[in-house]
């Protein structure tokens, strides 16, 4: 809890790209936290940092420089493939970190970060903001209340309507930076599936391919622009009319995975990057009913519950209107940042979980291995018991081991 006389948390930021808006939410000079150091390899972004965070900001192009500065925590908002090494370096210096999802681009990378956090005792937080989205928390509350009985199956369809603009014109399109979009983009939904199901995936089979954007030959080398600078949802349609794709495009634009969870729940996730609409739809089936969301934010979003038998009927037995607060990602980002700052200052418990973040990556990683290897089943090992216990206890080093 902050108040009069409480010093501001001193925050560092690594990565001034699209997700650096999270750092702006945390920059509250005199009100509890302020950004004092920024790091990015692009000199243009560094040059603009003083306009964003004030004239006294320290700017560097090497994240290791932050380990010698007087900081309370660091936001790691750089491209996915950099999370692992940057995180290990900062945790090793005793700095609590916020890592934007996904935690890393391999299961091994995630486990390395979990081990580094435990070894140093520095706090590790992962930016799975969907756990704060009202539509997701409403579904979670219904499930916990028993509205549909015991969960047995979850299906998620993710329509990524702006996929060509968001993920195929820069580093996201190159599997060396992401493993694949089933991991990069899917980490959010895989985490939500696990949260709603109350378990983690232990076996997957995947299927998918690069079925549309691989046919586009118009390519260009990115010039350091941010996605918002080329996004044109009115004109970049239909998908095959897209231009200026990344020189390397080797990630799937259509993918799906079947999952068997450790608690007996079965789940599926489908992701398509060339749909006309952009939203995600969850169906959760239990022993006493079914729930489904229509819309995932904004006006008209509802969660519907059916408990009575019958033929098709759009009228549900229970309809929960979802009010979306202000703020990016359906009002989730301000709550995410507030939770992280409370975690750093007071050690508060969080809705997000580093172990759950690892399990989402592990599922996406194994599914990608499966789909690229003839859809063979792939088993996923759980987090080692000692690490799981450490994070379950709130990242306290005084737990019994």
Buried (B, 14 or more C-beta within 10 A) or exposed (E): EBEEEEEBBBBBBBBBBBBBBBBEBBBBEEEBBBBBBBBBBBEEBBEBBEEBBEEEBBBBEEBEBBBEBEBBBBBBBBBBBBBBBBBBBBBBBEBBBBBBBBBBBBBEBBBBBBBBBBEBEBBBBBBBBBBBBBBBBBBBEBBEEEBBBEBBBBBBBBBBBBBBBBBBBBBBBBBEBBBBBBBBBBBBBBBBBBBBBBBBBBBBBBBBEBBBBBEBEEBEEBEEEBBEEBBEEEEBBEBEEBEBBBEEBEBBBBBBBBBBBBEEBBBBBBBBBBBEEBBBBBBBBBEEBBBBBBBBBEEEBBBBBBBEEEEEEEEBBBEBEBEBEEBBBBBBBBBBBBBBBBBBBEEBEBBBBBBBBBBBBBBBBBBBBBBBEEBEEBEBEBBEEEBBBBBEEEBEEEEEE
